[in-house]
Amino acid sequence: MPHEPPVDLDYEATLAACAAGDRQAMRRLYEHEGARLLGVALRIVRQRALAEDIVHDACLNIWTRAASFDAQRGSARGWIYSVVRNLALNAVRDAGRHADVDDDTTQALQDAQAALAHREVAEAFELNASLGRLQHCLEALDPARRYCVLHAYVDGCSHGEIAERLGAPLGTVKAWIRRSLTSLRECMA
């Protein structure tokens, strides 16, 4: 049986409640988004223990900085995910700073980081424009296939983990994901 997505959360109201000191608001946010936030961190740092630490630190940052959220600059959910993403990227960068590299390698890394930062800003604007279409396209998928895609690309699950969660054969899960991605590409085009 597919895992049902949690009930919607009013992210702006939740951040406002956190800023006002409402601990239950932070708890609801963590219960609603914790697994997906861990998936984001895990995809970046590739170490579960480090990803868990990052999510913990992100929750503390969200709690202490909730009042700094500005709805004029973006969505509340996007802001929450950016806190996790930035901490994860900082962890990767910090780990990379411990290696001795020559000047050419340093310059290449800095150039790659600058290109990545530019691409990320462009992607953020593009993402906001396409999220509505993506939601529509995801809703058009059969629920089991939609959950496969969400487990893979939001929760960061492997095909084997998804097959186990859904009680479906591994080959079926792989086929569902492949066909669903094709359907999503066609729908988004």
Buried (B, 14 or more C-beta within 10 A) or exposed (E): EBEEEEEEBEBBEBBBBBBEEBEEBBEBBBEBBBBBBBBBBBBBBEBEEBBBBBBBBBBEBBBEBBEEBEEEEEBBBBBBBBBBBBBBBEBEEEEEEEEEEEEEEEEEEEEEEEEEEEEEEEEEEEEEEEEEEEEEBBEEBEEBBBBBBBBBBEBBBEBEBBBEBBEBEEEEBBBBBEBBBEBBEEBEE
